[in-house]
Amino acid sequence: KPEVTLKGRTVTFQLDKDEALRPNTTYTINFGTAIKDLHEGIPAKDLRFVFSTGDFIDSLSVAGNVVDAFTGEPAENISILLYDRMDDSIVRQERPYYFARTDKGGQFLIPNVRAGTFKCVAIEDTDQNLKWNGEERIGFPDSAFAVSDSLPTTLAFRLFTPVPPMR
């Protein structure tokens, strides 16, 4: 985890010295509402710092919505996880390449995505580790999807509770 320090008007974000950044990759640091106005204490909304280790910043996006499969109601605070690998077990083993959380209306947006093919999963990440533990509610499309600049990428998820295997 990065070390974040605040001193007056300066926020310092320092990665672990052993952390290696991928080449030609766009990174986003999401501050959410953690940074506030010094005088009135009003939090900044969806504040992000975006930088790239390559020559350009990726500008594609993935948007969509998540609803409860049984009630049809929008699902709030659900993690949308995008992986650049297609392994079935990756949702249990690794953190995603990109992620976002849904708002009150079940809507999400993942900006600054590169072109490519991704595996996507929606989970109710109760333990906040960006991995599926097998008991959390989950939703996923039936196949991987491609992100390109020719078509907007919009996904819809129906979140359900997996049935545990009988013993």
C-alpha positions, 0 to 999 in steps of 0.5 A: 500500500502506498504511503500518503502524507499531508502537510498543509496544501501538499499531498505526498504519495509514495509507493513502496521502494520495491514496487515496479511500475509497468511500462507504457501504462496509465495509472490513476490515484483516486482520492475520492472525497479524502481531500477537502477545501481548507477554508470550508471543509467541502470535500472534492468529489471524485478527485483523481491524479492520472499519470503515465509511464509511456508517451500518452495517457489512455483515454477509453472508458468502461461504464455500466450498471449493477442491479440485484438479480432478485429484486432488480434494484440498483446495487450501491458500493459494488466493486467492478473489477477488470482483469487483463488476464482471462484465468477463471481463478484470477478473481480469487488470486489477484487484484484487478488491473482496473476497478471502480465502485457503483454509486447509489443508482448502481452506475459505474465508470472506469476512465483511462482504460487502454484498448484491449480484451478484458475479463470483468466481474462485479462483487460486493467486496465486503472485506475490501481486498478487491478479491472474491472470497467465494461468499460475496455476491457476484455478477459477471458477463458470459464472456470477455469483452473488448475495449476499443475507440470505435464502440463505447463499452457499456456493461450490465451486471445482475448480482447474485449470491452463489449457492455453496456446494452441498457436502 
